[in-house]
Amino acid sequence: MSVSHITTHVLDAARGRPASGVAVQLLTRDGDAWQPIAEAVTDADGRASQLGPERLAPGDYRLQFDTGAYFDAQGTPTFYPEAVLTFRVDESHCHVPLLLSPFAYSTYRGS
């Protein structure tokens, strides 16, 4: 099984475990607009490893996470109904993790 050019891993920092069932969308910049190119839902380990094609052209991309629906499903109020991460892709694989809690989130360039 091949891995897509962009992967993500969502961890629920408040609960201390992977965030499964988070809908995530990959978008590409098209002038001043963003166009969706792929979508996935995180698996039991909080990962989305099949998010888009094996190769992407260098440029700016965005991952949009439906954190509101994730927290709603748990009956947990959240300040952030979505988390949107904009980043630049070069020729190498990009792993973009998201650490999530109801009132904060953070990210970093993974390996």
N, CA, C and O atoms as a GROMACS GRO file, in nm:
protein
  444
    1MET      N    1   0.084  -0.118   0.000
    1MET     CA    2   0.000   0.000   0.000
    1MET      C    3   0.090   0.125   0.000
    1MET      O    4   0.180   0.136   0.082
    2SER      N    5   0.064   0.214  -0.090
    2SER     CA    6   0.141   0.338  -0.096
    2SER      C    7   0.082   0.440  -0.001
    2SER      O    8  -0.036   0.435   0.033
    3VAL      N    9   0.165   0.534   0.042
    3VAL     CA   10   0.123   0.641   0.131
    3VAL      C   11   0.110   0.768   0.049
    3VAL      O   12   0.191   0.793  -0.040
    4SER      N   13   0.009   0.847   0.080
    4SER     CA   14  -0.009   0.971   0.006
    4SER      C   15   0.099   1.072   0.043
    4SER      O   16   0.169   1.056   0.143
    5HIS      N   17   0.112   1.175  -0.038
    5HIS     CA   18   0.213   1.279  -0.020
    5HIS      C   19   0.193   1.353   0.113
    5HIS      O   20   0.291   1.394   0.177
    6ILE      N   21   0.068   1.370   0.155
    6ILE     CA   22   0.033   1.438   0.280
    6ILE      C   23  -0.030   1.335   0.374
    6ILE      O   24  -0.124   1.265   0.335
    7THR      N   25   0.020   1.327   0.496
    7THR     CA   26  -0.042   1.245   0.598
    7THR      C   27  -0.061   1.329   0.723
    7THR      O   28   0.004   1.432   0.741
    8THR      N   29  -0.151   1.284   0.809
    8THR     CA   30  -0.174   1.354   0.935
    8THR      C   31  -0.204   1.254   1.044
    8THR      O   32  -0.241   1.139   1.018
    9HIS      N   33  -0.186   1.298   1.168
    9HIS     CA   34  -0.212   1.219   1.286
    9HIS      C   35  -0.273   1.313   1.388
    9HIS      O   36  -0.211   1.413   1.425
   10VAL      N   37  -0.394   1.284   1.433
   10VAL     CA   38  -0.463   1.372   1.527
   10VAL      C   39  -0.465   1.305   1.664
   10VAL      O   40  -0.513   1.193   1.679
   11LEU      N   41  -0.411   1.376   1.762
   11LEU     CA   42  -0.408   1.326   1.899
   11LEU      C   43  -0.494   1.416   1.986
   11LEU      O   44  -0.482   1.538   1.982
   12ASP      N   45  -0.581   1.354   2.065
   12ASP     CA   46  -0.664   1.427   2.160
   12ASP      C   47  -0.583   1.440   2.289
   12ASP      O   48  -0.577   1.348   2.369
   13ALA      N   49  -0.522   1.556   2.307
   13ALA     CA   50  -0.434   1.579   2.422
   13ALA      C   51  -0.512   1.580   2.553
   13ALA      O   52  -0.457   1.544   2.657
   14ALA      N   53  -0.637   1.622   2.551
   14ALA     CA   54  -0.718   1.628   2.673
   14ALA      C   55  -0.754   1.488   2.723
   14ALA      O   56  -0.764   1.465   2.843
   15ARG      N   57  -0.772   1.396   2.630
   15ARG     CA   58  -0.810   1.259   2.666
   15ARG      C   59  -0.690   1.164   2.667
   15ARG      O   60  -0.700   1.051   2.715
   16GLY      N   61  -0.577   1.210   2.614
   16GLY     CA   62  -0.457   1.128   2.614
   16GLY      C   63  -0.462   1.009   2.522
   16GLY      O   64  -0.411   0.902   2.554
   17ARG      N   65  -0.524   1.027   2.405
   17ARG     CA   66  -0.532   0.916   2.309
   17ARG      C   67  -0.556   0.969   2.168
   17ARG      O   68  -0.585   1.087   2.150
   18PRO      N   69  -0.543   0.880   2.068
   18PRO     CA   70  -0.568   0.924   1.930
   18PRO      C   71  -0.712   0.971   1.912
   18PRO      O   72  -0.804   0.922   1.978
   19ALA      N   73  -0.730   1.065   1.824
   19ALA     CA   74  -0.864   1.118   1.792
   19ALA      C   75  -0.914   1.047   1.666
   19ALA      O   76  -0.879   1.086   1.554
   20SER      N   77  -0.994   0.944   1.684
   20SER     CA   78  -1.048   0.872   1.569
   20SER      C   79  -1.179   0.937   1.525
   20SER      O   80  -1.252   0.994   1.606
   21GLY      N   81  -1.207   0.926   1.397
   21GLY     CA   82  -1.331   0.977   1.342
   21GLY      C   83  -1.332   1.125   1.310
   21GLY      O   84  -1.439   1.184   1.294
   22VAL      N   85  -1.215   1.187   1.301
   22VAL     CA   86  -1.208   1.330   1.266
   22VAL      C   87  -1.204   1.342   1.114
   22VAL      O   88  -1.115   1.289   1.049
   23ALA      N   89  -1.302   1.414   1.059
   23ALA     CA   90  -1.302   1.439   0.914
   23ALA      C   91  -1.197   1.544   0.883
   23ALA      O   92  -1.186   1.646   0.952
   24VAL      N   93  -1.120   1.519   0.778
   24VAL     CA   94  -1.015   1.612   0.737
   24VAL      C   95  -1.020   1.627   0.585
   24VAL      O   96  -1.043   1.530   0.512
   25GLN      N   97  -1.000   1.749   0.541
   25GLN     CA   98  -1.004   1.779   0.397
   25GLN      C   99  -0.871   1.843   0.358
   25GLN      O  100  -0.819   1.928   0.430
   26LEU      N  101  -0.818   1.802   0.243
   26LEU     CA  102  -0.696   1.862   0.186
   26LEU      C  103  -0.739   1.955   0.074
   26LEU      O  104  -0.817   1.918  -0.014
   27LEU      N  105  -0.688   2.078   0.079
   27LEU     CA  106  -0.722   2.179  -0.021
   27LEU      C  107  -0.594   2.235  -0.082
   27LEU      O  108  -0.488   2.233  -0.020
   28THR      N  109  -0.606   2.285  -0.204
   28THR     CA  110  -0.495   2.351  -0.272
   28THR      C  111  -0.535   2.494  -0.306
   28THR      O  112  -0.652   2.523  -0.330
   29ARG      N  113  -0.435   2.581  -0.308
   29ARG     CA  114  -0.462   2.721  -0.341
   29ARG      C  115  -0.482   2.735  -0.492
   29ARG      O  116  -0.402   2.686  -0.572
   30ASP      N  117  -0.589   2.804  -0.528
   30ASP     CA  118  -0.621   2.832  -0.668
   30ASP      C  119  -0.646   2.982  -0.677
   30ASP      O  120  -0.760   3.027  -0.665
   31GLY      N  121  -0.540   3.058  -0.699
   31GLY     CA  122  -0.551   3.204  -0.697
   31GLY      C  123  -0.579   3.251  -0.557
   31GLY      O  124  -0.500   3.226  -0.466
   32ASP      N  125  -0.691   3.319  -0.536
   32ASP     CA  126  -0.729   3.365  -0.403
   32ASP      C  127  -0.822   3.267  -0.332
   32ASP      O  128  -0.862   3.292  -0.218
   33ALA      N  129  -0.858   3.159  -0.397
   33ALA     CA  130  -0.952   3.062  -0.340
   33ALA      C  131  -0.880   2.932  -0.305
   33ALA      O  132  -0.768   2.907  -0.348
   34TRP      N  133  -0.948   2.849  -0.227
   34TRP     CA  134  -0.899   2.717  -0.192
   34TRP      C  135  -0.994   2.613  -0.251
   34TRP      O  136  -1.116   2.622  -0.236
   35GLN      N  137  -0.935   2.514  -0.318
   35GLN     CA  138  -1.013   2.409  -0.383
   35GLN      C  139  -0.985   2.274  -0.317
   35GLN      O  140  -0.869   2.236  -0.301
   36PRO      N  141  -1.089   2.201  -0.277
   36PRO     CA  142  -1.068   2.068  -0.217
   36PRO      C  143  -1.014   1.970  -0.320
   36PRO      O  144  -1.056   1.969  -0.436
   37ILE      N  145  -0.919   1.887  -0.275
   37ILE     CA  146  -0.864   1.784  -0.364
   37ILE      C  147  -0.873   1.643  -0.304
   37ILE      O  148  -0.860   1.545  -0.376
   38ALA      N  149  -0.896   1.634  -0.173
   38ALA     CA  150  -0.908   1.501  -0.110
   38ALA      C  151  -0.971   1.516   0.028
   38ALA      O  152  -0.970   1.624   0.087
   39GLU      N  153  -1.026   1.407   0.076
   39GLU     CA  154  -1.079   1.406   0.211
   39GLU      C  155  -1.062   1.267   0.270
   39GLU      O  156  -1.052   1.168   0.198
   40ALA      N  157  -1.061   1.262   0.403
   40ALA     CA  158  -1.045   1.135   0.475
   40ALA      C  159  -1.104   1.152   0.614
   40ALA      O  160  -1.143   1.262   0.654
   41VAL      N  161  -1.110   1.041   0.686
   41VAL     CA  162  -1.150   1.040   0.825
   41VAL      C  163  -1.042   0.965   0.901
   41VAL      O  164  -0.997   0.860   0.856
   42THR      N  165  -1.000   1.018   1.016
   42THR     CA  166  -0.893   0.952   1.090
   42THR      C  167  -0.939   0.815   1.140
   42THR      O  168  -1.054   0.796   1.179
   43ASP      N  169  -0.845   0.721   1.138
   43ASP     CA  170  -0.874   0.583   1.178
   43ASP      C  171  -0.866   0.567   1.331
   43ASP      O  172  -0.854   0.667   1.402
   44ALA      N  173  -0.871   0.446   1.380
   44ALA     CA  174  -0.870   0.420   1.524
   44ALA      C  175  -0.743   0.471   1.591
   44ALA      O  176  -0.742   0.498   1.711
   45ASP      N  177  -0.634   0.483   1.514
   45ASP     CA  178  -0.508   0.535   1.568
   45ASP      C  179  -0.496   0.686   1.545
   45ASP      O  180  -0.390   0.743   1.571
   46GLY      N  181  -0.603   0.751   1.497
   46GLY     CA  182  -0.601   0.895   1.474
   46GLY      C  183  -0.527   0.936   1.348
   46GLY      O  184  -0.495   1.054   1.331
   47ARG      N  185  -0.500   0.842   1.259
   47ARG     CA  186  -0.420   0.870   1.140
   47ARG      C  187  -0.504   0.875   1.013
   47ARG      O  188  -0.605   0.806   0.999
   48ALA      N  189  -0.459   0.960   0.921
   48ALA     CA  190  -0.512   0.963   0.784
   48ALA      C  191  -0.390   0.952   0.693
   48ALA      O  192  -0.324   1.052   0.665
   49SER      N  193  -0.362   0.831   0.647
   49SER     CA  194  -0.243   0.809   0.564
   49SER      C  195  -0.275   0.800   0.416
   49SER      O  196  -0.184   0.792   0.334
   50GLN      N  197  -0.402   0.800   0.381
   50GLN     CA  198  -0.443   0.797   0.241
   50GLN      C  199  -0.521   0.924   0.210
   50GLN      O  200  -0.639   0.920   0.176
   51LEU      N  201  -0.453   1.036   0.221
   51LEU     CA  202  -0.516   1.166   0.202
   51LEU      C  203  -0.458   1.230   0.077
   51LEU      O  204  -0.361   1.306   0.083
   52GLY      N  205  -0.518   1.200  -0.036
   52GLY     CA  206  -0.473   1.260  -0.161
   52GLY      C  207  -0.374   1.172  -0.235
   52GLY      O  208  -0.352   1.056  -0.198
   53PRO      N  209  -0.317   1.228  -0.339
   53PRO     CA  210  -0.230   1.150  -0.429
   53PRO      C  211  -0.092   1.123  -0.368
   53PRO      O  212  -0.054   1.179  -0.266
   54GLU      N  213  -0.018   1.033  -0.436
   54GLU     CA  214   0.119   1.002  -0.394
   54GLU      C  215   0.213   1.120  -0.415
   54GLU      O  216   0.312   1.132  -0.344
   55ARG      N  217   0.184   1.207  -0.512
   55ARG     CA  218   0.269   1.323  -0.541
   55ARG      C  219   0.182   1.446  -0.555
   55ARG      O  220   0.071   1.440  -0.608
   56LEU      N  221   0.233   1.557  -0.505
   56LEU     CA  222   0.169   1.687  -0.522
   56LEU      C  223   0.272   1.784  -0.577
   56LEU      O  224   0.391   1.773  -0.548
   57ALA      N  225   0.226   1.878  -0.655
   57ALA     CA  226   0.316   1.983  -0.704
   57ALA      C  227   0.356   2.072  -0.586
   57ALA      O  228   0.276   2.092  -0.495
   58PRO      N  229   0.477   2.124  -0.586
   58PRO     CA  230   0.515   2.218  -0.480
   58PRO      C  231   0.417   2.336  -0.477
   58PRO      O  232   0.370   2.382  -0.581
   59GLY      N  233   0.388   2.384  -0.357
   59GLY     CA  234   0.297   2.497  -0.343
   59GLY      C  235   0.235   2.500  -0.206
   59GLY      O  236   0.278   2.429  -0.115
   60ASP      N  237   0.134   2.583  -0.191
   60ASP     CA  238   0.065   2.600  -0.064
   60ASP      C  239  -0.059   2.512  -0.059
   60ASP      O  240  -0.136   2.504  -0.154
   61TYR      N  241  -0.076   2.445   0.055
   61TYR     CA  242  -0.187   2.355   0.077
   61TYR      C  243  -0.247   2.382   0.214
   61TYR      O  244  -0.190   2.455   0.296
   62ARG      N  245  -0.362   2.324   0.237
   62ARG     CA  246  -0.433   2.346   0.361
   62ARG      C  247  -0.500   2.215   0.404
   62ARG      O  248  -0.556   2.143   0.322
   63LEU      N  249  -0.492   2.186   0.534
   63LEU     CA  250  -0.569   2.078   0.594
   63LEU      C  251  -0.675   2.142   0.682
   63LEU      O  252  -0.646   2.229   0.764
   64GLN      N  253  -0.798   2.098   0.664
   64GLN     CA  254  -0.911   2.151   0.740
   64GLN      C  255  -0.973   2.036   0.819
   64GLN      O  256  -1.023   1.940   0.760
   65PHE      N  257  -0.969   2.046   0.952
   65PHE     CA  258  -1.016   1.941   1.041
   65PHE      C  259  -1.152   1.980   1.100
   65PHE      O  260  -1.168   2.092   1.148
   66ASP      N  261  -1.249   1.890   1.097
   66ASP     CA  262  -1.380   1.915   1.154
   66ASP      C  263  -1.378   1.879   1.302
   66ASP      O  264  -1.430   1.775   1.342
   67THR      N  265  -1.317   1.964   1.382
   67THR     CA  266  -1.304   1.939   1.525
   67THR      C  267  -1.437   1.954   1.598
   67THR      O  268  -1.459   1.889   1.700
   68GLY      N  269  -1.526   2.038   1.547
   68GLY     CA  270  -1.657   2.057   1.609
   68GLY      C  271  -1.737   1.928   1.612
   68GLY      O  272  -1.792   1.892   1.716
   69ALA      N  273  -1.744   1.858   1.500
   69ALA     CA  274  -1.818   1.732   1.494
   69ALA      C  275  -1.754   1.627   1.584
   69ALA      O  276  -1.823   1.548   1.647
   70TYR      N  277  -1.621   1.626   1.589
   70TYR     CA  278  -1.549   1.530   1.675
   70TYR      C  279  -1.589   1.552   1.821
   70TYR      O  280  -1.624   1.457   1.890
   71PHE      N  281  -1.583   1.676   1.868
   71PHE     CA  282  -1.617   1.704   2.008
   71PHE      C  283  -1.766   1.690   2.034
   71PHE      O  284  -1.806   1.647   2.143
   72ASP      N  285  -1.851   1.726   1.937
   72ASP     CA  286  -1.996   1.708   1.952
   72ASP      C  287  -2.028   1.560   1.977
   72ASP      O  288  -2.113   1.529   2.060
   73ALA      N  289  -1.962   1.472   1.906
   73ALA     CA  290  -1.986   1.329   1.920
   73ALA      C  291  -1.952   1.279   2.060
   73ALA      O  292  -2.004   1.177   2.105
   74GLN      N  293  -1.864   1.352   2.130
   74GLN     CA  294  -1.826   1.315   2.266
   74GLN      C  295  -1.907   1.392   2.371
   74GLN      O  296  -1.890   1.369   2.491
   75GLY      N  297  -1.994   1.483   2.326
   75GLY     CA  298  -2.068   1.566   2.420
   75GLY      C  299  -1.980   1.667   2.490
   75GLY      O  300  -2.008   1.707   2.603
   76THR      N  301  -1.874   1.710   2.422
   76THR     CA  302  -1.778   1.804   2.479
   76THR      C  303  -1.784   1.936   2.406
   76THR      O  304  -1.764   1.940   2.284
   77PRO      N  305  -1.810   2.046   2.477
   77PRO     CA  306  -1.808   2.176   2.410
   77PRO      C  307  -1.666   2.211   2.367
   77PRO      O  308  -1.569   2.172   2.432
   78THR      N  309  -1.655   2.286   2.257
   78THR     CA  310  -1.525   2.326   2.208
   78THR      C  311  -1.529   2.471   2.162
   78THR      O  312  -1.632   2.520   2.116
   79PHE      N  313  -1.417   2.538   2.175
   79PHE     CA  314  -1.404   2.676   2.129
   79PHE      C  315  -1.375   2.682   1.979
   79PHE      O  316  -1.410   2.779   1.912
   80TYR      N  317  -1.311   2.577   1.927
   80TYR     CA  318  -1.269   2.572   1.786
   80TYR      C  319  -1.352   2.469   1.709
   80TYR      O  320  -1.326   2.349   1.722
   81PRO      N  321  -1.451   2.510   1.631
   81PRO     CA  322  -1.530   2.415   1.554
   81PRO      C  323  -1.452   2.354   1.436
   81PRO      O  324  -1.493   2.253   1.380
   82GLU      N  325  -1.341   2.418   1.400
   82GLU     CA  326  -1.253   2.361   1.299
   82GLU      C  327  -1.111   2.410   1.325
   82GLU      O  328  -1.090   2.515   1.385
   83ALA      N  329  -1.016   2.332   1.279
   83ALA     CA  330  -0.876   2.371   1.282
   83ALA      C  331  -0.828   2.372   1.138
   83ALA      O  332  -0.844   2.273   1.066
   84VAL      N  333  -0.771   2.482   1.096
   84VAL     CA  334  -0.725   2.497   0.959
   84VAL      C  335  -0.575   2.523   0.961
   84VAL      O  336  -0.529   2.620   1.021
   85LEU      N  337  -0.499   2.436   0.896
   85LEU     CA  338  -0.354   2.446   0.891
   85LEU      C  339  -0.310   2.470   0.748
   85LEU      O  340  -0.338   2.390   0.659
   86THR      N  341  -0.242   2.580   0.726
   86THR     CA  342  -0.190   2.613   0.593
   86THR      C  343  -0.039   2.593   0.596
   86THR      O  344   0.028   2.637   0.689
   87PHE      N  345   0.014   2.526   0.494
   87PHE     CA  346   0.156   2.491   0.492
   87PHE      C  347   0.204   2.484   0.348
   87PHE      O  348   0.126   2.484   0.254
   88ARG      N  349   0.335   2.480   0.334
   88ARG     CA  350   0.399   2.477   0.202
   88ARG      C  351   0.459   2.340   0.177
   88ARG      O  352   0.531   2.286   0.261
   89VAL      N  353   0.430   2.284   0.060
   89VAL     CA  354   0.482   2.154   0.019
   89VAL      C  355   0.599   2.174  -0.076
   89VAL      O  356   0.593   2.255  -0.168
   90ASP      N  357   0.706   2.097  -0.050
   90ASP     CA  358   0.817   2.093  -0.145
   90ASP      C  359   0.813   1.956  -0.212
   90ASP      O  360   0.705   1.902  -0.233
   91GLU      N  361   0.924   1.900  -0.246
   91GLU     CA  362   0.926   1.771  -0.315
   91GLU      C  363   0.911   1.652  -0.221
   91GLU      O  364   0.883   1.541  -0.268
   92SER      N  365   0.929   1.670  -0.089
   92SER     CA  366   0.929   1.557   0.003
   92SER      C  367   0.791   1.533   0.064
   92SER      O  368   0.703   1.619   0.058
   93HIS      N  369   0.774   1.416   0.122
   93HIS     CA  370   0.652   1.379   0.192
   93HIS      C  371   0.629   1.476   0.308
   93HIS      O  372   0.725   1.518   0.374
   94CYS      N  373   0.504   1.512   0.335
   94CYS     CA  374   0.470   1.601   0.446
   94CYS      C  375   0.379   1.529   0.544
   94CYS      O  376   0.273   1.479   0.507
   95HIS      N  377   0.424   1.523   0.669
   95HIS     CA  378   0.340   1.470   0.776
   95HIS      C  379   0.306   1.588   0.866
   95HIS      O  380   0.394   1.654   0.920
   96VAL      N  381   0.176   1.613   0.882
   96VAL     CA  382   0.128   1.732   0.954
   96VAL      C  383   0.040   1.687   1.070
   96VAL      O  384  -0.081   1.674   1.053
   97PRO      N  385   0.098   1.664   1.189
   97PRO     CA  386   0.020   1.621   1.305
   97PRO      C  387  -0.059   1.737   1.366
   97PRO      O  388  -0.023   1.854   1.351
   98LEU      N  389  -0.168   1.701   1.436
   98LEU     CA  390  -0.250   1.798   1.508
   98LEU      C  391  -0.271   1.746   1.650
   98LEU      O  392  -0.321   1.636   1.670
   99LEU      N  393  -0.232   1.827   1.747
   99LEU     CA  394  -0.258   1.798   1.888
   99LEU      C  395  -0.380   1.881   1.926
   99LEU      O  396  -0.380   2.003   1.910
  100LEU      N  397  -0.481   1.816   1.977
  100LEU     CA  398  -0.612   1.877   1.990
  100LEU      C  399  -0.664   1.869   2.133
  100LEU      O  400  -0.645   1.768   2.202
  101SER      N  401  -0.730   1.975   2.177
  101SER     CA  402  -0.809   1.974   2.300
  101SER      C  403  -0.928   2.066   2.276
  101SER      O  404  -0.930   2.137   2.175
  102PRO      N  405  -1.028   2.066   2.364
  102PRO     CA  406  -1.147   2.148   2.337
  102PRO      C  407  -1.120   2.298   2.325
  102PRO      O  408  -1.196   2.369   2.259
  103PHE      N  409  -1.012   2.347   2.388
  103PHE     CA  410  -0.989   2.491   2.390
  103PHE      C  411  -0.851   2.532   2.340
  103PHE      O  412  -0.807   2.644   2.363
  104ALA      N  413  -0.783   2.440   2.270
  104ALA     CA  414  -0.651   2.472   2.213
  104ALA      C  415  -0.614   2.365   2.111
  104ALA      O  416  -0.663   2.252   2.115
  105TYR      N  417  -0.526   2.402   2.020
  105TYR     CA  418  -0.465   2.303   1.932
  105TYR      C  419  -0.328   2.352   1.892
  105TYR      O  420  -0.300   2.472   1.894
  106SER      N  421  -0.241   2.258   1.854
  106SER     CA  422  -0.108   2.293   1.805
  106SER      C  423  -0.068   2.192   1.699
  106SER      O  424  -0.128   2.085   1.685
  107THR      N  425   0.035   2.228   1.625
  107THR     CA  426   0.082   2.144   1.515
  107THR      C  427   0.231   2.163   1.498
  107THR      O  428   0.290   2.254   1.555
  108TYR      N  429   0.291   2.077   1.417
  108TYR     CA  430   0.434   2.085   1.388
  108TYR      C  431   0.460   2.007   1.260
  108TYR      O  432   0.375   1.930   1.214
  109ARG      N  433   0.576   2.027   1.204
  109ARG     CA  434   0.616   1.949   1.085
  109ARG      C  435   0.668   1.815   1.134
  109ARG      O  436   0.774   1.807   1.196
  110GLY      N  437   0.593   1.711   1.105
  110GLY     CA  438   0.632   1.577   1.147
  110GLY      C  439   0.729   1.513   1.050
  110GLY      O  440   0.770   1.574   0.951
  111SER      N  441   0.764   1.391   1.082
  111SER     CA  442   0.860   1.319   0.996
  111SER      C  443   0.798   1.191   0.944
  111SER      O  444   0.863   1.117   0.870
   0.00000   0.00000   0.00000
